[in-house]
Amino acid sequence: MELNKGNEVTVENSKKNIQYLQYINQMYKQILDEVDVGIHAVDETGKTIIYNKKMMQMESMDIQDVLNKNLLDVFMFKDDQSSTLVQALQEGKKTSNVKQTYFNNKSREITTINNTIPIFQDGNIQGAVEIANDVTKLEKLIKGSSSKGTPRFTFDSIIGCSRVMRDVIEGAKRATRTSSYVLVVGETGTGKELFAQSIHNASDRFSAPFISQNCAALPDNLIESLLFGTKRGAFTGAVDTPGLFEQANGGTLLLDEINSLNMNLQAKLLRVLQEKTIRRIGDTKDTPVDVRVIANINEDPIDAIANNHLRKDLYYRLGVVTIFIPPLRERKEDIQLLVQHFIEKYNERFQMNVKGLHEEVSQSFLEYDWHGNVRELEHIIEAAMNIMMDEEVIMYAHLPFQYRSKMQIKERMLPHSSVDTFIKENSDVSIPLKDQIELFEKTYIEHVLKKNDFNISRTAGLLGLSRQSLQYRMKKLDIR
């Protein structure tokens, strides 16, 4: 009887223990599902044993797709990256705040910031747990947002297949591994800010502020207070205001047209770069800042130094990494890619269906010097599409007049031999200049008409005339 009673007590205690374990397990599960971070744990073989609700949301996965399955059978990683969980298992390595991009079983890209911890028991690795924060939406926001101060460009945004452009992009990508200062050199319109934003977004500062300031946009007294901030009472109306360096702390500050700053202000900037501290105007104390400075300049640094536009010591400090962006005229093999990109961009914006360029326009683009570089090319495409109706091809007549007047197009010019022949055949110096000009104009128009199989619209476009104007000139000059 006493033995049976003892057995009953033991069974009852076992039931209570099981119920308590179930209660604890349910509590753990509820806690794991309520926390606002992803938690993913694997055993020593790499199989998933814990996978909370937040992690399912972040990775767009169902628990049955992941639980009790090997991590590497479910997720795919880029060639240059490996799973931080696998690293923890294999190397016993604890990592903190590591950015990782990978793909779920539907090939959807996921980006997280991970803290990964190996689990030890008796000195042996028994598993690993990863605590992850989702930055996928933030990554998309960085790439796609056009709000002020938000860097939207990445290296994927840079268009170019030319060897010179590929080399520049590769050099810029190497600069993302450190926090060294960067000097980006390039003519107006080459895309200097695009490179600066791409470097920031690919660095470990990508989630920190990115602030851009054009140094030529404001007078020196305002740019100084804007950069370094002000202390209350420094001057009439001054209040405590943080400058751009303080606002960009932990992130990146882009200083565009650095060569427009006066020498005194460049000296103050040099001190900030060397000491990594700033002093607000009117203040007596220094404030430490952790800011990566990227500076843009639209002239050759050596010329800028020679012309007293840039301090030599500031150049040496900023130019630890110097990136030279080639002008468009030195990478004309990229023009077709850029044109297609801009056509697609404005097709979407204007709800149009433009397919491409007429052959004469393509040829003219290859012969033009593009002093405004990529920005000028985009403006031409946008302007042309603004005056198009239902046409699917950009004709020469669609291009803005100011550009048509500048472009030197071989098709629009008589060959030198023809010019020489014309002069020899019309060398009568007794003919008044006005008549000579009309004769040459007639010869020139006939030449272009023949080149275009007497197509009036195409010829008018090449000549920079309206169809009506060309027809008037043909009638006046008796061209049939």
Phi and psi in degrees as a GROMACS rama.xvg file:
@    title "Ramachandran Plot"
@    xaxis  label "Phi"
@    yaxis  label "Psi"
@TYPE xy
-63.0848  -35.8686  GLU-2
-65.2759  -43.5599  LEU-3
-63.2873  -39.3819  ASN-4
-63.8957  -37.8154  LYS-5
-65.0654  -39.5464  GLY-6
-64.7091  -39.6368  ASN-7
-62.3109  -39.6672  GLU-8
-64.4704  -42.8376  VAL-9
-62.7848  -44.3657  THR-10
-63.1318  -43.0464  VAL-11
-62.935  -41.3789  GLU-12
-64.4597  -38.8443  ASN-13
-63.3006  -42.2382  SER-14
-61.5422  -42.4241  LYS-15
-64.5019  -39.1525  LYS-16
-64.2461  -41.7525  ASN-17
-65.4194  -43.7756  ILE-18
-62.1625  -38.9102  GLN-19
-66.8017  -41.5161  TYR-20
-64.5124  -39.1416  LEU-21
-63.6456  -40.5292  GLN-22
-62.7357  -47.081  TYR-23
-62.4323  -42.9885  ILE-24
-61.7644  -42.6299  ASN-25
-65.4806  -38.3218  GLN-26
-64.915  -46.2985  MET-27
-58.1828  -44.0146  TYR-28
-63.5191  -42.1344  LYS-29
-66.4828  -40.9043  GLN-30
-63.2012  -45.2132  ILE-31
-61.3326  -36.0697  LEU-32
-79.4151  -17.5955  ASP-33
-91.6875  -23.9362  GLU-34
-68.3178  151.038  VAL-35
-95.5174  32.508  ASP-36
-132.943  153.326  VAL-37
-80.6686  135.885  GLY-38
-125.634  124.984  ILE-39
-136.259  117.761  HIS-40
-120.037  142.742  ALA-41
-126.714  155.117  VAL-42
-84.9778  -172.333  ASP-43
-66.0716  -16.8116  GLU-44
-92.5334  -6.96732  THR-45
96.7631  3.34708  GLY-46
-82.9681  141.419  LYS-47
-73.6398  128.967  THR-48
-118.594  -21.7003  ILE-49
-135.03  131.833  ILE-50
-152.276  99.8103  TYR-51
-83.4185  173.854  ASN-52
-62.6243  -40.6966  LYS-53
-63.4248  -37.9704  LYS-54
-67.0301  -37.2872  MET-55
-61.7671  -42.2997  MET-56
-65.3095  -43.3329  GLN-57
-63.2031  -39.0882  MET-58
-100.62  2.13649  GLU-59
52.9391  47.843  SER-60
-125.833  152.781  MET-61
-91.7991  151.28  ASP-62
-62.166  -33.6331  ILE-63
-68.8787  -18.9917  GLN-64
-76.5934  -16.8227  ASP-65
-120.727  -43.2125  VAL-66
-61.235  135.035  LEU-67
65.6151  17.3674  ASN-68
-117.392  152.187  LYS-69
-68.3383  135.956  ASN-70
-52.7189  -44.9073  LEU-71
-77.0351  -10.2272  LEU-72
-84.6354  -15.0657  ASP-73
-105.11  -44.5915  VAL-74
-108.649  151.63  PHE-75
-116.571  144.237  MET-76
-122.477  152.072  PHE-77
-63.8628  157.412  LYS-78
-59.1788  -34.2222  ASP-79
-92.653  9.69281  ASP-80
-132.767  152.732  GLN-81
-128.197  163.317  SER-82
-65.8481  131.116  SER-83
-66.9025  -29.9866  THR-84
-66.2768  -43.5343  LEU-85
-64.2005  -39.019  VAL-86
-60.5225  -42  GLN-87
-62.8066  -39.3509  ALA-88
-67.1951  -45.6046  LEU-89
-78.7218  -35.4606  GLN-90
-112.433  -7.72735  GLU-91
65.0381  30.8219  GLY-92
-97.4096  126.21  LYS-93
-91.8452  130.611  LYS-94
-124.626  148.82  THR-95
-129.182  135.085  SER-96
52.5769  48.1503  ASN-97
-96.5237  126.193  VAL-98
-80.52  130.679  LYS-99
-136.254  132.635  GLN-100
-117.285  129.603  THR-101
-151.265  -175.983  TYR-102
-130.915  139.516  PHE-103
-81.9368  -171.964  ASN-104
-72.4748  -5.46226  ASN-105
-107.431  15.435  LYS-106
65.2091  21.4797  SER-107
-81.9699  134.558  ARG-108
-78.2882  132.699  GLU-109
-122.91  136.828  ILE-110
-126.283  127.849  THR-111
-134.63  159.462  THR-112
-108.706  118.475  ILE-113
-113.62  143.58  ASN-114
-115.767  117.57  ASN-115
-119.879  132.795  THR-116
-130.681  124.043  ILE-117
-74.3209  144.431  PRO-118
-103.229  121.191  ILE-119
-107.452  145.218  PHE-120
-143.529  121.848  GLN-121
55.2411  36.16  ASP-122
82.3697  -2.66736  GLY-123
-109.301  147.282  ASN-124
-76.9427  120.236  ILE-125
-107.375  -4.55946  GLN-126
164.283  -170.099  GLY-127
-155.309  150.705  ALA-128
-128.891  141.794  VAL-129
-122.052  129.82  GLU-130
-109.806  118.111  ILE-131
-122.855  142.344  ALA-132
-110.985  133.006  ASN-133
-79.862  123.397  ASP-134
-123.161  16.9624  VAL-135
-59.0528  -47.0608  THR-136
-65.1062  -38.2479  LYS-137
-63.5777  -40.7929  LEU-138
-60.2164  -44.6427  GLU-139
-65.7423  -37.057  LYS-140
-64.0859  -41.8887  LEU-141
-62.4535  -40.2799  ILE-142
-74.2987  -34.6471  LYS-143
-110.355  -13.4649  GLY-144
-75.3348  144.277  SER-145
-114.15  14.4378  SER-146
-71.8865  151.595  SER-147
-60.1703  133.914  LYS-148
84.4397  -3.59524  GLY-149
-102.536  115.351  THR-150
-71.2788  119.898  PRO-151
-108.063  -4.95875  ARG-152
-100.175  143.214  PHE-153
-127.354  177.675  THR-154
-62.5756  -24.3875  PHE-155
-67.488  -19.7182  ASP-156
-79.1862  -15.6186  SER-157
-83.1466  122.41  ILE-158
-102.714  125.513  ILE-159
168.304  130.9  GLY-160
-112.379  -3.30029  CYS-161
-68.009  153.044  SER-162
-61.1169  -42.2642  ARG-163
-63.7983  -37.1623  VAL-164
-72.9078  -38.0817  MET-165
-61.9105  -39.3752  ARG-166
-65.2936  -40.8523  ASP-167
-65.5445  -43.2844  VAL-168
-62.1177  -42.1334  ILE-169
-62.663  -41.482  GLU-170
-64.1823  -39.1581  GLY-171
-66.797  -36.7338  ALA-172
-63.7188  -35.773  LYS-173
-63.9246  -31.2324  ARG-174
-69.1128  -12.3964  ALA-175
-76.5273  -13.3264  THR-176
-80.2604  -17.3061  ARG-177
-125.075  179.975  THR-178
-110.319  18.1113  SER-179
-62.2096  151.373  SER-180
-67.4216  151.768  TYR-181
-129.316  137.164  VAL-182
-114.657  119.724  LEU-183
-104.324  119.898  VAL-184
-111.113  130.234  VAL-185
-178.041  153.527  GLY-186
-65.35  164.616  GLU-187
-57.9029  131.171  THR-188
88.1556  7.74315  GLY-189
-86.0199  -14.7135  THR-190
102.927  37.3948  GLY-191
-65.2529  -42.5031  LYS-192
-67.7589  -32.1549  GLU-193
-58.4699  -43.0169  LEU-194
-66.6352  -42.0384  PHE-195
-60.8356  -45.7608  ALA-196
-65.2997  -37.543  GLN-197
-64.0593  -40.8395  SER-198
-62.7155  -44.9798  ILE-199
-61.4294  -47.3052  HIS-200
-68.3679  -23.6085  ASN-201
-94.4234  -2.71048  ALA-202
-93.8648  174.672  SER-203
-76.0873  1.76735  ASP-204
-96.3363  8.346  ARG-205
-57.4838  -30.3851  PHE-206
-90.2624  -3.82679  SER-207
-92.7564  172.304  ALA-208
-61.5529  145.377  PRO-209
-124.013  116.936  PHE-210
-122.851  132.415  ILE-211
-117.225  136.849  SER-212
-139.104  126.921  GLN-213
-83.2613  115.468  ASN-214
-71.6025  -17.3131  CYS-215
-89.4981  -5.75865  ALA-216
-82.014  -18.1109  ALA-217
-131.265  153.987  LEU-218
-66.4842  161.016  PRO-219
-59.0871  -40.4236  ASP-220
-66.3561  -32.1752  ASN-221
-79.1244  -38.9677  LEU-222
-65.5655  -32.2848  ILE-223
-66.2861  -47.6588  GLU-224
-68.1537  -31.5908  SER-225
-66.956  -40.2514  LEU-226
-73.1449  -45.2614  LEU-227
-105.676  -12.3204  PHE-228
87.3033  172.652  GLY-229
-131.996  155.861  THR-230
-107.736  139.278  LYS-231
-53.1443  130.921  ARG-232
87.9821  -0.906222  GLY-233
-61.4737  -34.7738  ALA-234
-156.472  170.665  PHE-235
-56.5092  122.716  THR-236
87.2463  -2.62818  GLY-237
-71.6898  138.463  ALA-238
-126.743  169.449  VAL-239
-69.7846  110.292  ASP-240
-134.146  124.008  THR-241
-71.3739  141.671  PRO-242
-84.9613  -179.371  GLY-243
-63.7189  -32.1535  LEU-244
-63.1061  -43.0374  PHE-245
-68.855  -39.1329  GLU-246
-66.1197  -30.3515  GLN-247
-92.6821  9.04188  ALA-248
-54.5907  127.827  ASN-249
89.5613  -12.0223  GLY-250
-120.253  -138.499  GLY-251
-128.754  138.089  THR-252
-117.58  119.569  LEU-253
-97.5147  121.371  LEU-254
-108.093  105.464  LEU-255
-87.4087  143.912  ASP-256
53.9815  54.3732  GLU-257
-60.4581  -26.8116  ILE-258
-72.6732  -4.20499  ASN-259
-88.2663  -10.6873  SER-260
-72.2789  144.828  LEU-261
-72.7044  164.207  ASN-262
-63.6669  -35.4528  MET-263
-64.3966  -42.16  ASN-264
-70.7246  -33.9289  LEU-265
-63.5249  -35.9617  GLN-266
-64.9544  -40.8066  ALA-267
-66.3466  -38.4821  LYS-268
-64.577  -40.2125  LEU-269
-59.9398  -40.5379  LEU-270
-62.3445  -42.3005  ARG-271
-61.9688  -42.6428  VAL-272
-65.7265  -35.1594  LEU-273
-78.6093  -44.7928  GLN-274
-88.1077  -19.1261  GLU-275
57.7658  35.6843  LYS-276
-137.15  154.577  THR-277
-125.816  155.288  ILE-278
-126.882  118.862  ARG-279
-63.1116  150.811  ARG-280
-61.8783  125.334  ILE-281
90.0803  -3.80737  GLY-282
-96.2547  163.114  ASP-283
-114.48  -3.99377  THR-284
-117.872  153.228  LYS-285
-96.1771  145.5  ASP-286
-117.68  123.261  THR-287
-69.1044  142.438  PRO-288
-135.171  145.754  VAL-289
-117.362  90.8485  ASP-290
-131.826  131.724  VAL-291
-89.8567  122.541  ARG-292
-98.5745  128.1  VAL-293
-115.132  124.071  ILE-294
-113.596  138.87  ALA-295
-107.46  144.98  ASN-296
-142.504  137.54  ILE-297
-101.762  16.4526  ASN-298
-140.247  161.884  GLU-299
-59.9984  129.384  ASP-300
-56.4854  -36.0051  PRO-301
-65.8299  -42.0041  ILE-302
-65.1523  -39.1202  ASP-303
-62.7647  -39.8665  ALA-304
-66.5248  -45.447  ILE-305
-62.474  -33.223  ALA-306
-92.3228  11.1761  ASN-307
59.2357  34.9169  ASN-308
-97.4186  -15.7115  HIS-309
-146.776  130.008  LEU-310
-68.5024  139.226  ARG-311
-64.6467  -41.5652  LYS-312
-67.9251  -33.0887  ASP-313
-68.2497  -38.1092  LEU-314
-60.8041  -45.0568  TYR-315
-64.4429  -34.1179  TYR-316
-73.4959  -43.8932  ARG-317
-75.931  -32.5699  LEU-318
-85.3304  26.1336  GLY-319
-54.4825  -44.6246  VAL-320
-120.004  118.455  VAL-321
-117.461  127.087  THR-322
-116.458  119.464  ILE-323
-100.16  115.964  PHE-324
-92.5884  122.441  ILE-325
-70.5024  146.311  PRO-326
-68.4611  160.69  PRO-327
-62.359  -32.0871  LEU-328
-66.6757  -15.8168  ARG-329
-99.1072  3.55932  GLU-330
-144.593  53.6862  ARG-331
-67.4267  -16.228  LYS-332
-67.1272  -12.8565  GLU-333
-88.8174  -8.61622  ASP-334
-60.5622  -43.8763  ILE-335
-62.0491  -41.4931  GLN-336
-63.0903  -43.2651  LEU-337
-64.7986  -43.014  LEU-338
-59.0052  -46.8296  VAL-339
-62.7869  -38.7538  GLN-340
-62.3926  -45.5083  HIS-341
-69.9304  -35.9577  PHE-342
-62.2637  -44.7208  ILE-343
-63.2599  -39.2123  GLU-344
-60.9842  -48.012  LYS-345
-83.4922  -20.133  TYR-346
-59.6176  -46.048  ASN-347
-67.266  -40.6519  GLU-348
-71.991  -39.3249  ARG-349
-98.3599  0.955179  PHE-350
57.2049  51.2053  GLN-351
-117.04  177.9  MET-352
-138.286  51.9556  ASN-353
-76.1748  134.004  VAL-354
-93.9274  -35.7708  LYS-355
173.822  -156.55  GLY-356
-107.09  149.378  LEU-357
-69.2463  154.023  HIS-358
-56.1334  -40.985  GLU-359
-64.2095  -36.6993  GLU-360
-68.0122  -43.7929  VAL-361
-57.8683  -44.4384  SER-362
-64.7334  -40.643  GLN-363
-64.3976  -37.737  SER-364
-62.5767  -36.9507  PHE-365
-71.4441  -23.0227  LEU-366
-95.8049  -10.8884  GLU-367
-82.4016  152.809  TYR-368
-87.5953  -16.3645  ASP-369
52.8497  61.4718  TRP-370
-67.3764  -23.0651  HIS-371
-91.9957  -0.359143  GLY-372
58.7404  -145.463  ASN-373
-62.5535  -35.2677  VAL-374
-62.3486  -40.4224  ARG-375
-65.7751  -40.0621  GLU-376
-61.6918  -44.5958  LEU-377
-62.4696  -41.5826  GLU-378
-63.3288  -37.6082  HIS-379
-65.1013  -44.7441  ILE-380
-63.3123  -45.2338  ILE-381
-62.0279  -44.2868  GLU-382
-63.8325  -41.6888  ALA-383
-63.0391  -42.7941  ALA-384
-72.1145  -19.6067  MET-385
-69.9515  -28.1956  ASN-386
-103.794  -0.408414  ILE-387
-77.7181  154.636  MET-388
-109.261  -98.5414  MET-389
-103.301  6.33772  ASP-390
-67.1735  150.548  GLU-391
-107.444  -5.42104  GLU-392
-128.291  132.94  VAL-393
-76.6298  116.42  ILE-394
-93.7225  165.785  MET-395
-61.1874  -34.0164  TYR-396
-66.3555  -19.968  ALA-397
-78.224  -18.9889  HIS-398
-71.571  148.983  LEU-399
-58.9868  142.726  PRO-400
-59.691  -39.6344  PHE-401
-62.803  -28.6684  GLN-402
-83.9054  -36.562  TYR-403
-60.8043  -36.0248  ARG-404
-72.2282  -21.3148  SER-405
-93.3169  -29.1301  LYS-406
-68.0977  132.514  MET-407
-98.9066  103.568  GLN-408
-110.398  125.635  ILE-409
-60.0428  -38.2196  LYS-410
-64.0907  -23.9772  GLU-411
-88.1923  -3.23829  ARG-412
-114.486  142.393  MET-413
-71.1643  141.921  LEU-414
-59.0406  152.866  PRO-415
-56.3284  -37.4267  HIS-416
-63.2815  -38.332  SER-417
-68.0618  -38.9089  SER-418
-63.3367  -45.4666  VAL-419
-60.2467  -43.7093  ASP-420
-61.6857  -42.4685  THR-421
-60.4061  -44.486  PHE-422
-64.7804  -41.9454  ILE-423
-64.9493  -39.9672  LYS-424
-78.134  -15.3592  GLU-425
-129.397  50.5739  ASN-426
-92.6926  12.0528  SER-427
-72.8584  105.706  ASP-428
-74.12  -4.88396  VAL-429
-80.6598  -12.2915  SER-430
-75.7459  128.051  ILE-431
-58.6081  152.273  PRO-432
-58.5017  -40.481  LEU-433
-58.3097  -43.2068  LYS-434
-69.0528  -37.3221  ASP-435
-62.0285  -41.801  GLN-436
-64.143  -42.9058  ILE-437
-63.6594  -38.9242  GLU-438
-64.3702  -43.2165  LEU-439
-66.7143  -39.9498  PHE-440
-60.6325  -42.7534  GLU-441
-62.173  -46.5508  LYS-442
-60.6429  -41.3473  THR-443
-65.4463  -46.8619  TYR-444
-63.8237  -41.9539  ILE-445
-61.0642  -38.9408  GLU-446
-61.1832  -46.7795  HIS-447
-70.279  -36.5952  VAL-448
-59.9939  -44.8987  LEU-449
-63.6288  -39.7936  LYS-450
-62.2179  -25.7195  LYS-451
-112.682  25.089  ASN-452
53.5591  36.6422  ASP-453
59.1773  29.5384  PHE-454
-79.6483  112.865  ASN-455
-64.3444  -47.3824  ILE-456
-62.838  -45.0263  SER-457
-65.663  -42.4578  ARG-458
-65.1982  -41.657  THR-459
-60.4247  -41.2944  ALA-460
-61.8062  -43.8496  GLY-461
-66.4994  -33.4271  LEU-462
-83.5174  -7.04697  LEU-463
75.302  28.5762  GLY-464
-119.248  159.305  LEU-465
-77.3987  161.803  SER-466
-59.4553  -43.073  ARG-467
-63.677  -40.959  GLN-468
-64.4293  -40.6345  SER-469
-64.923  -43.2538  LEU-470
-62.8263  -36.3054  GLN-471
-63.1169  -45.0208  TYR-472
-66.5744  -38.0445  ARG-473
-63.2312  -40.4902  MET-474
-66.7593  -43.6363  LYS-475
-63.7746  -38.3243  LYS-476
-92.8457  3.82537  LEU-477
59.3426  47.6415  ASP-478
-98.0172  121.65  ILE-479
